[in-house]
Amino acid sequence: MGNPSPDFHGEDRPGDNLYSNSVIALDADSGSLRWHFQFTPHDEHDWDAVQIPVLIDTLYKGVSRPLMAWANRNAFYYLLDRRTGEFLLAQPFARQSWAESIDSLGRPHVISSSRPSRTGALVYPSVGGATNWWSPSFSPRTGLFYVPVVEGSSIVFDEKPKFQSGELFLGSVSQQPTENIAMVRALDPLSGKMKWEHRFETDRSSRHSSIAGVLSVGGDLLFVGSEQTFYALDARTGAELWRFNAGGRIAAAPVSYFANGKQYVVIAAGRSLIAFALESDHPN
């Protein structure tokens, strides 16, 4: 679910603002609400919960459970029981300065100085989030959860907003004081602990480095685009194996498919689709 409005001014919308910034489970037959979990109650930083959940069936603390792994825009990695919505784990996967801790029910204890103010509050992650809509990936071969990450901060301001019909209603503004750095991080999905990271080059002209979704395949390869470059990484170590200048900005996740007995990986770059054949003695 998306974030509440106005984005940076919460005074006029007290409470948790359900069901904003939440994952909700609906009964597929009736559409009725089965459960919900809210990642960022009363969000004042524009950290909506529109990231991609990944479903994993494995042992958790010795018990077989249907899990939902979620790297959230607010810089915490969450693990939920997807049958019940039970909160199991929250672990920072990027720098964050807004939550002192997460309690046993998954509720954050917010640091008051991180809230938007008239003079501006510096907060990590940035308004864009530690991750966003870019697809993560889980490999059952390596047992790792791969997350596109952007490290950065914002200065968020608070001012009494004036609503105008048809106009963007943010409540205030934000500034980007630091350079954004894009990377892929590999996490242990059961603990949220980082196993490795691979950083990408920053566009010095804009102080920003963009990243797209990731794709892991059975040959222990990880494919990802950053800016105009398409990369193949070692899924176990994060080492760069290959790169290609695609000639256009890459914003979407790669896709893999089979045709005539051969595996391909295709990426959208700018206004083009570029397909690569994977050469292997054993298709994976």
Secondary structure, 3 states (H helix, E strand, C coil): CCCCCCCCCCCCCCCCCCCCCEEEEECCCCCCEEEEEECCCCCCCCCCCCCCCEEEEEEECCEEEEEEEEECCCCEEEEEECCCCCEEEEEECCCCCCEEEECCCCCEEECHHHCCECCCEEECCCCCCCCCCCCCEEECCCCEEEEEEEECCEEEECCCCCCCCCCCCCCCCEECCCCCEEEEEEECCCCCCEEEEEECCCECCCCECCCCCEEEECCCEEEEEECCEEEEEECCCCCEEEEEECCCCCCCCCEEEEECCEEEEEEEECCEEEEEEECCCCCC
